[in-house]
Amino acid sequence: MSAARALDISSDRILDGLLTLMSCHGAIRAGQRLSQKEMSLLLSQLEEMNLSTNCPHGRPIIKTFSYYEIEKMFKRTV
């Protein structure tokens, strides 16, 4: 294979794709059970990071609820 046709792995696009793939494969899946300790550790690690509020696919990773919304979910609104 000639040098001109060799894959340039330093390309930002390729690197971004690889990192996205790695993050998805290492993600916690829906329905996966976690211990209280694992959940606490994940939240602690998340607080330390300077991240987007969405995963690479656009799904939100953080959701903020108002007190009213929480009351409404549990049918406690008057």
N, CA, C and O atoms as a CHARMM CRD file, in Angstrom:
* protein
*
  312
    1    1 MET  N      0.85800  -1.18000   0.00000 PROA 1      0.00000
    2    1 MET  CA     0.00000   0.00000   0.00000 PROA 1      0.00000
    3    1 MET  C      0.89700   1.23400   0.00000 PROA 1      0.00000
    4    1 MET  O      1.84500   1.31900   0.78100 PROA 1      0.00000
    5    2 SER  N      0.60000   2.17000  -0.86200 PROA 2      0.00000
    6    2 SER  CA     1.42000   3.37200  -0.95200 PROA 2      0.00000
    7    2 SER  C      1.12800   4.29600   0.22400 PROA 2      0.00000
    8    2 SER  O      0.08300   4.20800   0.86900 PROA 2      0.00000
    9    3 ALA  N      2.07700   5.17600   0.47800 PROA 3      0.00000
   10    3 ALA  CA     1.92700   6.12900   1.58800 PROA 3      0.00000
   11    3 ALA  C      0.73000   7.03300   1.36000 PROA 3      0.00000
   12    3 ALA  O      0.07700   7.43400   2.32300 PROA 3      0.00000
   13    4 ALA  N      0.42500   7.36300   0.11900 PROA 4      0.00000
   14    4 ALA  CA    -0.70200   8.24800  -0.19600 PROA 4      0.00000
   15    4 ALA  C     -2.03600   7.58500   0.12100 PROA 4      0.00000
   16    4 ALA  O     -3.00800   8.26900   0.44300 PROA 4      0.00000
   17    5 ARG  N     -2.08800   6.26600   0.03400 PROA 5      0.00000
   18    5 ARG  CA    -3.34600   5.54500   0.27300 PROA 5      0.00000
   19    5 ARG  C     -3.45800   5.04400   1.70400 PROA 5      0.00000
   20    5 ARG  O     -4.50000   4.50600   2.08000 PROA 5      0.00000
   21    6 ALA  N     -2.42100   5.20500   2.50900 PROA 6      0.00000
   22    6 ALA  CA    -2.45200   4.74200   3.89300 PROA 6      0.00000
   23    6 ALA  C     -3.47400   5.54600   4.69400 PROA 6      0.00000
   24    6 ALA  O     -3.69700   6.72900   4.43500 PROA 6      0.00000
   25    7 LEU  N     -4.07300   4.89900   5.64400 PROA 7      0.00000
   26    7 LEU  CA    -5.06500   5.55200   6.49600 PROA 7      0.00000
   27    7 LEU  C     -4.38400   6.54000   7.42800 PROA 7      0.00000
   28    7 LEU  O     -3.45600   6.18400   8.15400 PROA 7      0.00000
   29    8 ASP  N     -4.84900   7.77600   7.40300 PROA 8      0.00000
   30    8 ASP  CA    -4.30400   8.82000   8.26800 PROA 8      0.00000
   31    8 ASP  C     -5.09600   8.83100   9.56600 PROA 8      0.00000
   32    8 ASP  O     -6.15100   9.46100   9.64100 PROA 8      0.00000
   33    9 ILE  N     -4.59900   8.14000  10.59100 PROA 9      0.00000
   34    9 ILE  CA    -5.34700   8.04300  11.84200 PROA 9      0.00000
   35    9 ILE  C     -5.23200   9.30000  12.68700 PROA 9      0.00000
   36    9 ILE  O     -5.87100   9.39800  13.73400 PROA 9      0.00000
   37   10 SER  N     -4.43400  10.25800  12.25400 PROA 10     0.00000
   38   10 SER  CA    -4.33000  11.50600  13.00000 PROA 10     0.00000
   39   10 SER  C     -5.46300  12.46900  12.64400 PROA 10     0.00000
   40   10 SER  O     -5.60700  13.52200  13.26500 PROA 10     0.00000
   41   11 SER  N     -6.25500  12.10800  11.65600 PROA 11     0.00000
   42   11 SER  CA    -7.36800  12.95700  11.23200 PROA 11     0.00000
   43   11 SER  C     -8.33900  13.15700  12.39600 PROA 11     0.00000
   44   11 SER  O     -8.70300  12.19800  13.07700 PROA 11     0.00000
   45   12 ASP  N     -8.75100  14.39100  12.61900 PROA 12     0.00000
   46   12 ASP  CA    -9.68700  14.69600  13.69900 PROA 12     0.00000
   47   12 ASP  C    -11.00300  13.94300  13.54200 PROA 12     0.00000
   48   12 ASP  O    -11.58500  13.49500  14.53000 PROA 12     0.00000
   49   13 ARG  N    -11.46700  13.80600  12.32100 PROA 13     0.00000
   50   13 ARG  CA   -12.73800  13.12200  12.06700 PROA 13     0.00000
   51   13 ARG  C    -12.66400  11.65200  12.45000 PROA 13     0.00000
   52   13 ARG  O    -13.59100  11.11800  13.05900 PROA 13     0.00000
   53   14 ILE  N    -11.58100  11.00800  12.10000 PROA 14     0.00000
   54   14 ILE  CA   -11.40400   9.59400  12.42600 PROA 14     0.00000
   55   14 ILE  C    -11.26500   9.42900  13.93800 PROA 14     0.00000
   56   14 ILE  O    -11.87100   8.53600  14.52900 PROA 14     0.00000
   57   15 LEU  N    -10.47600  10.28100  14.54700 PROA 15     0.00000
   58   15 LEU  CA   -10.28600  10.21500  15.99600 PROA 15     0.00000
   59   15 LEU  C    -11.61100  10.44600  16.72000 PROA 15     0.00000
   60   15 LEU  O    -11.92100   9.74100  17.68000 PROA 15     0.00000
   61   16 ASP  N    -12.38300  11.41200  16.27600 PROA 16     0.00000
   62   16 ASP  CA   -13.68300  11.67900  16.89300 PROA 16     0.00000
   63   16 ASP  C    -14.59200  10.45800  16.77000 PROA 16     0.00000
   64   16 ASP  O    -15.27900  10.09700  17.72500 PROA 16     0.00000
   65   17 GLY  N    -14.59700   9.82900  15.61000 PROA 17     0.00000
   66   17 GLY  CA   -15.41400   8.63100  15.40400 PROA 17     0.00000
   67   17 GLY  C    -15.00000   7.48600  16.30600 PROA 17     0.00000
   68   17 GLY  O    -15.84600   6.78900  16.86800 PROA 17     0.00000
   69   18 LEU  N    -13.69700   7.29300  16.44400 PROA 18     0.00000
   70   18 LEU  CA   -13.19600   6.23100  17.31600 PROA 18     0.00000
   71   18 LEU  C    -13.54900   6.49000  18.77200 PROA 18     0.00000
   72   18 LEU  O    -13.96200   5.57100  19.48100 PROA 18     0.00000
   73   19 LEU  N    -13.39400   7.72600  19.22700 PROA 19     0.00000
   74   19 LEU  CA   -13.72400   8.05800  20.61200 PROA 19     0.00000
   75   19 LEU  C    -15.22300   7.90900  20.87900 PROA 19     0.00000
   76   19 LEU  O    -15.62600   7.45600  21.95000 PROA 19     0.00000
   77   20 THR  N    -16.04000   8.29000  19.90300 PROA 20     0.00000
   78   20 THR  CA   -17.48800   8.12400  20.03100 PROA 20     0.00000
   79   20 THR  C    -17.84300   6.65000  20.14900 PROA 20     0.00000
   80   20 THR  O    -18.64200   6.27100  21.00500 PROA 20     0.00000
   81   21 LEU  N    -17.26000   5.82200  19.30300 PROA 21     0.00000
   82   21 LEU  CA   -17.51100   4.38700  19.32900 PROA 21     0.00000
   83   21 LEU  C    -17.07800   3.77700  20.66300 PROA 21     0.00000
   84   21 LEU  O    -17.79400   2.96200  21.24500 PROA 21     0.00000
   85   22 MET  N    -15.90300   4.17900  21.13800 PROA 22     0.00000
   86   22 MET  CA   -15.40600   3.65600  22.41000 PROA 22     0.00000
   87   22 MET  C    -16.31500   4.05900  23.56200 PROA 22     0.00000
   88   22 MET  O    -16.57500   3.25400  24.45700 PROA 22     0.00000
   89   23 SER  N    -16.79900   5.29000  23.54800 PROA 23     0.00000
   90   23 SER  CA   -17.65800   5.74400  24.64500 PROA 23     0.00000
   91   23 SER  C    -18.98600   4.99400  24.63900 PROA 23     0.00000
   92   23 SER  O    -19.52000   4.67700  25.70200 PROA 23     0.00000
   93   24 CYS  N    -19.52000   4.71100  23.46500 PROA 24     0.00000
   94   24 CYS  CA   -20.78500   3.97900  23.38200 PROA 24     0.00000
   95   24 CYS  C    -20.62600   2.54000  23.86300 PROA 24     0.00000
   96   24 CYS  O    -21.49000   2.02000  24.56900 PROA 24     0.00000
   97   25 HSD  N    -19.53500   1.90300  23.48500 PROA 25     0.00000
   98   25 HSD  CA   -19.32000   0.51700  23.88500 PROA 25     0.00000
   99   25 HSD  C    -19.05600   0.39000  25.38300 PROA 25     0.00000
  100   25 HSD  O    -19.33200  -0.65400  25.97400 PROA 25     0.00000
  101   26 GLY  N    -18.52600   1.44100  25.99800 PROA 26     0.00000
  102   26 GLY  CA   -18.25600   1.40600  27.42400 PROA 26     0.00000
  103   26 GLY  C    -19.39500   1.94800  28.26500 PROA 26     0.00000
  104   26 GLY  O    -19.29600   2.00200  29.49100 PROA 26     0.00000
  105   27 ALA  N    -20.47500   2.35100  27.61500 PROA 27     0.00000
  106   27 ALA  CA   -21.58800   2.98600  28.32800 PROA 27     0.00000
  107   27 ALA  C    -22.39800   1.97400  29.12400 PROA 27     0.00000
  108   27 ALA  O    -22.41300   0.77900  28.82900 PROA 27     0.00000
  109   28 ILE  N    -23.06100   2.48900  30.12700 PROA 28     0.00000
  110   28 ILE  CA   -23.98900   1.67900  30.90400 PROA 28     0.00000
  111   28 ILE  C    -25.25900   1.55400  30.08300 PROA 28     0.00000
  112   28 ILE  O    -25.77200   2.55200  29.57600 PROA 28     0.00000
  113   29 ARG  N    -25.76200   0.36100  29.95000 PROA 29     0.00000
  114   29 ARG  CA   -26.93900   0.10600  29.11900 PROA 29     0.00000
  115   29 ARG  C    -28.22900   0.30900  29.90600 PROA 29     0.00000
  116   29 ARG  O    -28.24700   0.18900  31.13100 PROA 29     0.00000
  117   30 ALA  N    -29.28800   0.61100  29.20100 PROA 30     0.00000
  118   30 ALA  CA   -30.60400   0.74400  29.82900 PROA 30     0.00000
  119   30 ALA  C    -30.95900  -0.57700  30.50000 PROA 30     0.00000
  120   30 ALA  O    -30.80100  -1.64600  29.91000 PROA 30     0.00000
  121   31 GLY  N    -31.44100  -0.49300  31.73400 PROA 31     0.00000
  122   31 GLY  CA   -31.83300  -1.69000  32.47200 PROA 31     0.00000
  123   31 GLY  C    -30.69000  -2.36600  33.22300 PROA 31     0.00000
  124   31 GLY  O    -30.91400  -3.29500  34.00000 PROA 31     0.00000
  125   32 GLN  N    -29.46800  -1.90000  32.98900 PROA 32     0.00000
  126   32 GLN  CA   -28.32000  -2.49400  33.68800 PROA 32     0.00000
  127   32 GLN  C    -28.38100  -2.10000  35.16100 PROA 32     0.00000
  128   32 GLN  O    -28.56200  -0.92600  35.48500 PROA 32     0.00000
  129   33 ARG  N    -28.23200  -3.07000  36.04300 PROA 33     0.00000
  130   33 ARG  CA   -28.29900  -2.80600  37.47800 PROA 33     0.00000
  131   33 ARG  C    -26.95200  -2.31900  37.99000 PROA 33     0.00000
  132   33 ARG  O    -25.89900  -2.84800  37.63300 PROA 33     0.00000
  133   34 LEU  N    -27.01400  -1.30100  38.83100 PROA 34     0.00000
  134   34 LEU  CA   -25.81500  -0.75600  39.46000 PROA 34     0.00000
  135   34 LEU  C    -26.02900  -0.74200  40.96800 PROA 34     0.00000
  136   34 LEU  O    -27.14800  -0.56600  41.45100 PROA 34     0.00000
  137   35 SER  N    -24.94100  -0.92900  41.69800 PROA 35     0.00000
  138   35 SER  CA   -25.02600  -0.82000  43.15300 PROA 35     0.00000
  139   35 SER  C    -25.09500   0.65600  43.53600 PROA 35     0.00000
  140   35 SER  O    -24.79900   1.53000  42.72100 PROA 35     0.00000
  141   36 GLN  N    -25.48300   0.92500  44.76500 PROA 36     0.00000
  142   36 GLN  CA   -25.54000   2.30300  45.25700 PROA 36     0.00000
  143   36 GLN  C    -24.15200   2.93900  45.17200 PROA 36     0.00000
  144   36 GLN  O    -24.02200   4.11600  44.83600 PROA 36     0.00000
  145   37 LYS  N    -23.12400   2.15800  45.47600 PROA 37     0.00000
  146   37 LYS  CA   -21.74600   2.65300  45.42500 PROA 37     0.00000
  147   37 LYS  C    -21.35700   3.03200  43.98800 PROA 37     0.00000
  148   37 LYS  O    -20.73200   4.07000  43.77000 PROA 37     0.00000
  149   38 GLU  N    -21.72500   2.19200  43.00900 PROA 38     0.00000
  150   38 GLU  CA   -21.41900   2.48100  41.60400 PROA 38     0.00000
  151   38 GLU  C    -22.13300   3.74800  41.12900 PROA 38     0.00000
  152   38 GLU  O    -21.55000   4.56000  40.41000 PROA 38     0.00000
  153   39 MET  N    -23.39300   3.91300  41.53100 PROA 39     0.00000
  154   39 MET  CA   -24.14700   5.10600  41.13700 PROA 39     0.00000
  155   39 MET  C    -23.52600   6.36300  41.73900 PROA 39     0.00000
  156   39 MET  O    -23.38300   7.37700  41.05700 PROA 39     0.00000
  157   40 SER  N    -23.16100   6.29600  43.00400 PROA 40     0.00000
  158   40 SER  CA   -22.54400   7.44500  43.67200 PROA 40     0.00000
  159   40 SER  C    -21.22200   7.80900  43.01700 PROA 40     0.00000
  160   40 SER  O    -20.92600   8.98700  42.81700 PROA 40     0.00000
  161   41 LEU  N    -20.42500   6.79800  42.68200 PROA 41     0.00000
  162   41 LEU  CA   -19.13800   7.03000  42.02600 PROA 41     0.00000
  163   41 LEU  C    -19.33200   7.69100  40.66400 PROA 41     0.00000
  164   41 LEU  O    -18.60600   8.62200  40.31800 PROA 41     0.00000
  165   42 LEU  N    -20.30300   7.21600  39.89400 PROA 42     0.00000
  166   42 LEU  CA   -20.57200   7.81000  38.58200 PROA 42     0.00000
  167   42 LEU  C    -20.98100   9.27700  38.70400 PROA 42     0.00000
  168   42 LEU  O    -20.51900  10.11600  37.93100 PROA 42     0.00000
  169   43 LEU  N    -21.83700   9.58400  39.66000 PROA 43     0.00000
  170   43 LEU  CA   -22.26300  10.97000  39.84200 PROA 43     0.00000
  171   43 LEU  C    -21.10800  11.85400  40.29800 PROA 43     0.00000
  172   43 LEU  O    -21.00300  13.00700  39.87800 PROA 43     0.00000
  173   44 SER  N    -20.24700  11.32100  41.14900 PROA 44     0.00000
  174   44 SER  CA   -19.06300  12.08000  41.59200 PROA 44     0.00000
  175   44 SER  C    -18.13400  12.36500  40.42100 PROA 44     0.00000
  176   44 SER  O    -17.62400  13.47600  40.28000 PROA 44     0.00000
  177   45 GLN  N    -17.91600  11.35300  39.58000 PROA 45     0.00000
  178   45 GLN  CA   -17.05400  11.52900  38.41600 PROA 45     0.00000
  179   45 GLN  C    -17.67200  12.52500  37.43200 PROA 45     0.00000
  180   45 GLN  O    -16.96300  13.33300  36.83300 PROA 45     0.00000
  181   46 LEU  N    -18.98400  12.46400  37.27100 PROA 46     0.00000
  182   46 LEU  CA   -19.67700  13.37200  36.35100 PROA 46     0.00000
  183   46 LEU  C    -19.53500  14.81900  36.80400 PROA 46     0.00000
  184   46 LEU  O    -19.34200  15.71100  35.97800 PROA 46     0.00000
  185   47 GLU  N    -19.63000  15.05700  38.11100 PROA 47     0.00000
  186   47 GLU  CA   -19.48500  16.41600  38.64100 PROA 47     0.00000
  187   47 GLU  C    -18.10800  17.00000  38.36500 PROA 47     0.00000
  188   47 GLU  O    -17.96600  18.21400  38.21900 PROA 47     0.00000
  189   48 GLU  N    -17.08900  16.14400  38.29300 PROA 48     0.00000
  190   48 GLU  CA   -15.71400  16.59500  38.08000 PROA 48     0.00000
  191   48 GLU  C    -15.41600  16.91900  36.61900 PROA 48     0.00000
  192   48 GLU  O    -14.41900  17.57600  36.31900 PROA 48     0.00000
  193   49 MET  N    -16.27500  16.46200  35.71100 PROA 49     0.00000
  194   49 MET  CA   -16.01900  16.61900  34.28000 PROA 49     0.00000
  195   49 MET  C    -16.62400  17.90400  33.73800 PROA 49     0.00000
  196   49 MET  O    -17.63200  18.39700  34.24600 PROA 49     0.00000
  197   50 ASN  N    -15.99300  18.43700  32.70000 PROA 50     0.00000
  198   50 ASN  CA   -16.51800  19.57800  31.97600 PROA 50     0.00000
  199   50 ASN  C    -17.04800  19.04600  30.64300 PROA 50     0.00000
  200   50 ASN  O    -16.35800  19.07700  29.62400 PROA 50     0.00000
  201   51 LEU  N    -18.29400  18.55700  30.68000 PROA 51     0.00000
  202   51 LEU  CA   -18.86000  17.87700  29.52400 PROA 51     0.00000
  203   51 LEU  C    -20.08700  18.58000  28.98000 PROA 51     0.00000
  204   51 LEU  O    -20.68200  19.44400  29.62400 PROA 51     0.00000
  205   52 SER  N    -20.43600  18.18600  27.79100 PROA 52     0.00000
  206   52 SER  CA   -21.70100  18.59100  27.20400 PROA 52     0.00000
  207   52 SER  C    -22.82000  17.93300  28.00500 PROA 52     0.00000
  208   52 SER  O    -22.57300  16.98100  28.74500 PROA 52     0.00000
  209   53 THR  N    -24.01800  18.42100  27.86700 PROA 53     0.00000
  210   53 THR  CA   -25.14900  17.81200  28.55300 PROA 53     0.00000
  211   53 THR  C    -25.77500  16.68600  27.74000 PROA 53     0.00000
  212   53 THR  O    -26.79400  16.12500  28.14200 PROA 53     0.00000
  213   54 ASN  N    -25.16900  16.34800  26.59300 PROA 54     0.00000
  214   54 ASN  CA   -25.69200  15.28700  25.74000 PROA 54     0.00000
  215   54 ASN  C    -24.60400  14.29300  25.37200 PROA 54     0.00000
  216   54 ASN  O    -23.42300  14.63600  25.30700 PROA 54     0.00000
  217   55 CYS  N    -25.02300  13.05200  25.13300 PROA 55     0.00000
  218   55 CYS  CA   -24.09500  12.02800  24.65700 PROA 55     0.00000
  219   55 CYS  C    -23.77400  12.30300  23.18500 PROA 55     0.00000
  220   55 CYS  O    -24.38500  13.18600  22.58300 PROA 55     0.00000
  221   56 PRO  N    -22.82700  11.56500  22.59400 PROA 56     0.00000
  222   56 PRO  CA   -22.48500  11.79200  21.18500 PROA 56     0.00000
  223   56 PRO  C    -23.67000  11.61700  20.22000 PROA 56     0.00000
  224   56 PRO  O    -23.64600  12.15300  19.11200 PROA 56     0.00000
  225   57 HSD  N    -24.70700  10.86600  20.63500 PROA 57     0.00000
  226   57 HSD  CA   -25.87500  10.66400  19.77900 PROA 57     0.00000
  227   57 HSD  C    -26.94800  11.72300  19.99600 PROA 57     0.00000
  228   57 HSD  O    -27.97800  11.71500  19.32200 PROA 57     0.00000
  229   58 GLY  N    -26.70800  12.63600  20.93900 PROA 58     0.00000
  230   58 GLY  CA   -27.66400  13.71000  21.17700 PROA 58     0.00000
  231   58 GLY  C    -28.61000  13.47100  22.34000 PROA 58     0.00000
  232   58 GLY  O    -29.43400  14.32900  22.65700 PROA 58     0.00000
  233   59 ARG  N    -28.50100  12.31200  22.97900 PROA 59     0.00000
  234   59 ARG  CA   -29.38400  12.04100  24.11600 PROA 59     0.00000
  235   59 ARG  C    -28.89100  12.81200  25.33700 PROA 59     0.00000
  236   59 ARG  O    -27.68600  12.90300  25.56800 PROA 59     0.00000
  237   60 PRO  N    -29.81100  13.36300  26.11600 PROA 60     0.00000
  238   60 PRO  CA   -29.39200  14.11300  27.31200 PROA 60     0.00000
  239   60 PRO  C    -28.79200  13.18000  28.36500 PROA 60     0.00000
  240   60 PRO  O    -29.25200  12.05200  28.54100 PROA 60     0.00000
  241   61 ILE  N    -27.76700  13.65900  29.05900 PROA 61     0.00000
  242   61 ILE  CA   -27.18900  12.86900  30.14400 PROA 61     0.00000
  243   61 ILE  C    -27.54000  13.47100  31.49800 PROA 61     0.00000
  244   61 ILE  O    -27.30200  12.85800  32.53800 PROA 61     0.00000
  245   62 ILE  N    -28.10700  14.67100  31.47800 PROA 62     0.00000
  246   62 ILE  CA   -28.51600  15.34200  32.71200 PROA 62     0.00000
  247   62 ILE  C    -29.88800  15.95800  32.48400 PROA 62     0.00000
  248   62 ILE  O    -30.15100  16.55400  31.44000 PROA 62     0.00000
  249   63 LYS  N    -30.74500  15.80700  33.46200 PROA 63     0.00000
  250   63 LYS  CA   -32.07800  16.41600  33.38900 PROA 63     0.00000
  251   63 LYS  C    -32.33800  17.09900  34.71900 PROA 63     0.00000
  252   63 LYS  O    -32.19800  16.48500  35.77700 PROA 63     0.00000
  253   64 THR  N    -32.71300  18.35500  34.67000 PROA 64     0.00000
  254   64 THR  CA   -33.02800  19.11700  35.86900 PROA 64     0.00000
  255   64 THR  C    -34.54500  19.22700  35.99200 PROA 64     0.00000
  256   64 THR  O    -35.23600  19.57600  35.03500 PROA 64     0.00000
  257   65 PHE  N    -35.04400  18.92600  37.18000 PROA 65     0.00000
  258   65 PHE  CA   -36.46700  19.01600  37.45900 PROA 65     0.00000
  259   65 PHE  C    -36.70800  20.11900  38.48100 PROA 65     0.00000
  260   65 PHE  O    -35.95300  20.26800  39.44200 PROA 65     0.00000
  261   66 SER  N    -37.75600  20.87800  38.26500 PROA 66     0.00000
  262   66 SER  CA   -38.15300  21.86700  39.27100 PROA 66     0.00000
  263   66 SER  C    -38.90700  21.13200  40.38000 PROA 66     0.00000
  264   66 SER  O    -39.34800  19.99700  40.20300 PROA 66     0.00000
  265   67 TYR  N    -39.04300  21.78700  41.50100 PROA 67     0.00000
  266   67 TYR  CA   -39.79300  21.20800  42.61600 PROA 67     0.00000
  267   67 TYR  C    -41.22400  20.90700  42.17400 PROA 67     0.00000
  268   67 TYR  O    -41.78000  19.86500  42.51900 PROA 67     0.00000
  269   68 TYR  N    -41.81100  21.81600  41.41500 PROA 68     0.00000
  270   68 TYR  CA   -43.17300  21.62600  40.91000 PROA 68     0.00000
  271   68 TYR  C    -43.27300  20.37000  40.03500 PROA 68     0.00000
  272   68 TYR  O    -44.22600  19.60000  40.15800 PROA 68     0.00000
  273   69 GLU  N    -42.28900  20.16700  39.15300 PROA 69     0.00000
  274   69 GLU  CA   -42.31000  18.99100  38.27500 PROA 69     0.00000
  275   69 GLU  C    -42.23700  17.69500  39.07600 PROA 69     0.00000
  276   69 GLU  O    -42.90600  16.71600  38.74200 PROA 69     0.00000
  277   70 ILE  N    -41.44000  17.68700  40.11500 PROA 70     0.00000
  278   70 ILE  CA   -41.33800  16.48900  40.96000 PROA 70     0.00000
  279   70 ILE  C    -42.65800  16.24400  41.68300 PROA 70     0.00000
  280   70 ILE  O    -43.12800  15.10800  41.75400 PROA 70     0.00000
  281   71 GLU  N    -43.25600  17.30600  42.21800 PROA 71     0.00000
  282   71 GLU  CA   -44.56200  17.16200  42.85600 PROA 71     0.00000
  283   71 GLU  C    -45.59700  16.62100  41.87200 PROA 71     0.00000
  284   71 GLU  O    -46.40300  15.75900  42.22100 PROA 71     0.00000
  285   72 LYS  N    -45.57100  17.12500  40.65900 PROA 72     0.00000
  286   72 LYS  CA   -46.51500  16.70500  39.62900 PROA 72     0.00000
  287   72 LYS  C    -46.32100  15.21900  39.28300 PROA 72     0.00000
  288   72 LYS  O    -47.30200  14.49700  39.09800 PROA 72     0.00000
  289   73 MET  N    -45.07900  14.76500  39.19600 PROA 73     0.00000
  290   73 MET  CA   -44.80800  13.35500  38.89200 PROA 73     0.00000
  291   73 MET  C    -45.41300  12.42800  39.93900 PROA 73     0.00000
  292   73 MET  O    -45.87000  11.33000  39.62000 PROA 73     0.00000
  293   74 PHE  N    -45.41100  12.88000  41.18900 PROA 74     0.00000
  294   74 PHE  CA   -45.92300  12.06900  42.28500 PROA 74     0.00000
  295   74 PHE  C    -47.34000  12.47600  42.68400 PROA 74     0.00000
  296   74 PHE  O    -47.84400  12.10100  43.74200 PROA 74     0.00000
  297   75 LYS  N    -47.96700  13.26100  41.79200 PROA 75     0.00000
  298   75 LYS  CA   -49.35600  13.70100  41.98500 PROA 75     0.00000
  299   75 LYS  C    -49.56100  14.36000  43.33200 PROA 75     0.00000
  300   75 LYS  O    -50.51300  14.05000  44.04800 PROA 75     0.00000
  301   76 ARG  N    -48.65300  15.28300  43.67700 PROA 76     0.00000
  302   76 ARG  CA   -48.71500  16.01300  44.93900 PROA 76     0.00000
  303   76 ARG  C    -49.02700  17.49000  44.72800 PROA 76     0.00000
  304   76 ARG  O    -48.92500  18.28400  45.66400 PROA 76     0.00000
  305   77 THR  N    -49.40500  17.86600  43.51200 PROA 77     0.00000
  306   77 THR  CA   -49.70400  19.27200  43.23700 PROA 77     0.00000
  307   77 THR  C    -51.12300  19.60500  43.66500 PROA 77     0.00000
  308   77 THR  O    -52.01500  18.75800  43.64100 PROA 77     0.00000
  309   78 VAL  N    -51.30300  20.81600  44.04300 PROA 78     0.00000
  310   78 VAL  CA   -52.62800  21.26700  44.48500 PROA 78     0.00000
  311   78 VAL  C    -53.18500  22.23600  43.46600 PROA 78     0.00000
  312   78 VAL  O    -54.29400  22.74200  43.63700 PROA 78     0.00000
